[in-house]
Amino acid sequence: MAASIGEQLRLAREGRGIPLRDICEQTRISVHYLEAIESNDYKRLPGGVFNRSFIKAYARCVGYDEHEAIEGYTRYLREHGDTSDEVNTTPMHSKVYTETPATRSPLLTVFLAVVILAVLTAAALAALHWFQKRASRATFSDEPAYALQVCGPSLYNERTVDSRLQEADYEAVLQ
């Protein structure tokens, strides 16, 4: 039986007298991962494209044919029924906040927008009414002072001012 790809890579490394630490420094692959490759324990590797890249870099570093190393890795996976390295053909859905699907009906969104606009409009009208009422109170609070000037101090009382204002309002309506 032919040696597995991990064993072949280990033999190539030992044949050149290269310690794992040197391969780690050249390839920037953890010694833990390099040991996993040599022992054919691919479940300890990150998986997917990383496994193939690690094996390719390891083979290049020890002078082993890269394509043969990848083919040996693929063959080993097929023989052992491991499909963890298979490329995922189903689309992955991102969990990014901005890409979440709409969970609210567009009709509900329009309804909520109309309600919010109605509340804002009602608030604006209430504020306008309050300011107008406040301004009219300020005007009527000036009326007794005007009545004092017109009628004089002896004739002034609130009842006289109120009756004269009512008369003025009545005359304004008639005109």
C-alpha positions as CSV (number, residue, x, y, z in Angstrom):
1,M,0.0,0.0,0.0
2,A,1.3,3.5,-0.9
3,A,2.0,5.9,1.9
4,S,-0.6,8.6,2.5
5,I,0.1,12.1,1.5
6,G,0.8,13.1,5.1
7,E,3.4,10.3,5.4
8,Q,4.9,11.3,2.0
9,L,5.3,14.9,3.1
10,R,6.9,13.9,6.4
11,L,9.3,11.6,4.6
12,A,10.2,14.4,2.1
13,R,10.8,16.8,5.1
14,E,12.9,14.3,7.0
15,G,14.8,13.4,3.8
16,R,15.9,17.0,3.5
17,G,16.5,17.3,7.2
18,I,14.1,20.2,7.7
19,P,12.5,20.6,11.2
20,L,8.9,21.4,11.5
21,R,9.7,24.7,13.2
22,D,11.5,25.9,10.0
23,I,8.5,25.0,7.9
24,C,6.3,26.8,10.3
25,E,8.4,30.0,10.0
26,Q,8.6,29.8,6.2
27,T,4.9,29.0,5.5
28,R,3.4,30.8,8.6
29,I,1.4,27.6,9.3
30,S,1.1,26.6,12.9
31,V,3.2,23.6,14.0
32,H,0.0,22.1,15.3
33,Y,-1.5,22.1,11.8
34,L,1.7,20.8,10.2
35,E,1.7,17.9,12.7
36,A,-2.0,17.3,11.8
37,I,-1.1,17.1,8.1
38,E,1.7,14.6,8.7
39,S,-0.6,12.4,10.8
40,N,-3.5,12.7,8.3
41,D,-5.7,14.2,11.0
42,Y,-7.4,16.7,8.7
43,K,-10.2,17.3,11.2
44,R,-7.7,19.4,13.3
45,L,-7.3,21.8,10.3
46,P,-9.6,24.7,9.7
47,G,-11.1,23.0,6.6
48,G,-12.1,23.9,3.1
49,V,-9.6,25.9,1.0
50,F,-7.3,26.3,4.0
51,N,-6.5,22.6,4.1
52,R,-5.5,22.5,0.4
53,S,-3.5,25.7,0.8
54,F,-1.7,24.3,3.8
55,I,-0.8,21.1,2.1
56,K,0.3,23.0,-1.1
57,A,2.5,25.3,1.0
58,Y,4.0,22.4,3.0
59,A,4.7,20.5,-0.3
60,R,6.4,23.5,-1.8
61,C,8.5,24.1,1.3
62,V,9.9,20.5,1.4
63,G,10.3,20.2,-2.4
64,Y,7.4,17.9,-3.1
65,D,5.2,18.3,-6.2
66,E,2.3,20.5,-5.2
67,H,-0.2,19.1,-7.6
68,E,0.7,15.5,-6.6
69,A,0.2,16.5,-2.9
70,I,-3.2,18.0,-3.6
71,E,-4.3,14.9,-5.6
72,G,-3.0,12.7,-2.8
73,Y,-5.0,14.7,-0.3
74,T,-8.2,14.5,-2.4
75,R,-7.7,10.8,-2.9
76,Y,-7.2,10.3,0.8
77,L,-10.4,12.1,1.6
78,R,-12.3,10.0,-1.0
79,E,-10.9,6.7,0.4
80,H,-11.9,7.6,3.9
81,G,-15.3,9.1,2.9
82,D,-14.5,12.4,4.4
83,T,-16.5,15.2,2.6
84,S,-15.5,18.0,5.0
85,D,-13.3,19.5,2.3
86,E,-16.0,19.6,-0.3
87,V,-16.8,23.1,-1.6
88,N,-20.1,24.2,-0.3
89,T,-22.5,24.7,-3.2
90,T,-25.4,26.0,-1.2
91,P,-25.3,29.8,-0.9
92,M,-24.4,31.1,2.5
93,H,-26.7,33.7,3.9
94,S,-24.8,36.5,5.5
95,K,-25.7,37.5,9.0
96,V,-24.9,41.1,8.4
97,Y,-27.5,43.4,10.0
98,T,-28.1,45.4,6.7
99,E,-28.8,42.2,4.7
100,T,-31.6,40.8,6.9
101,P,-34.8,40.1,4.9
102,A,-37.8,42.4,5.4
103,T,-40.0,40.8,8.1
104,R,-42.7,43.5,7.9
105,S,-45.3,43.8,5.2
106,P,-44.9,46.9,2.9
107,L,-48.6,47.7,3.6
108,L,-47.9,47.8,7.3
109,T,-44.9,50.0,6.7
110,V,-47.1,52.5,4.8
111,F,-49.7,52.4,7.5
112,L,-47.1,53.1,10.2
113,A,-45.7,56.0,8.2
114,V,-49.2,57.5,7.8
115,V,-49.9,57.1,11.5
116,I,-46.6,58.8,12.4
117,L,-47.3,61.7,10.1
118,A,-50.8,62.1,11.5
119,V,-49.4,62.2,15.1
120,L,-46.8,64.8,14.1
121,T,-49.4,66.9,12.3
122,A,-51.7,66.7,15.3
123,A,-48.9,67.8,17.6
124,A,-48.0,70.7,15.3
125,L,-51.6,71.9,15.2
126,A,-52.0,71.6,19.0
127,A,-48.8,73.6,19.4
128,L,-50.1,76.2,17.0
129,H,-53.5,76.4,18.8
130,W,-51.7,76.8,22.1
131,F,-49.5,79.6,20.9
132,Q,-52.5,81.4,19.3
133,K,-54.5,81.0,22.5
134,R,-51.6,82.3,24.6
135,A,-51.2,85.3,22.2
136,S,-54.9,86.1,22.5
137,R,-54.7,86.0,26.3
138,A,-51.9,88.5,26.2
139,T,-54.0,90.8,24.0
140,F,-57.0,90.6,26.4
141,S,-54.8,91.2,29.4
142,D,-53.9,94.5,27.8
143,E,-57.6,95.4,27.5
144,P,-58.1,96.5,31.1
145,A,-55.3,98.9,30.8
146,Y,-56.8,100.3,27.7
147,A,-60.2,100.5,29.5
148,L,-58.5,102.4,32.3
149,Q,-57.2,105.0,29.9
150,V,-60.6,105.3,28.1
151,C,-63.0,105.2,31.0
152,G,-60.8,106.6,33.8
153,P,-60.0,105.1,37.2
154,S,-63.4,105.7,38.7
155,L,-65.4,103.9,36.1
156,Y,-63.1,100.9,35.8
157,N,-64.1,97.5,37.0
158,E,-64.0,94.1,35.4
159,R,-67.7,93.9,34.7
160,T,-67.6,97.2,32.8
161,V,-64.6,96.0,30.7
162,D,-66.3,92.7,30.0
163,S,-69.6,94.3,29.0
164,R,-67.8,96.7,26.7
165,L,-65.8,93.9,25.1
166,Q,-68.9,92.0,24.5
167,E,-70.5,95.0,23.0
168,A,-67.5,95.5,20.8
169,D,-67.7,91.8,19.7
170,Y,-71.4,92.2,19.0
171,E,-70.8,95.3,16.9
172,A,-68.0,93.5,15.0
173,V,-70.4,90.7,14.2
174,L,-73.1,93.1,12.9
175,Q,-70.7,94.9,10.6
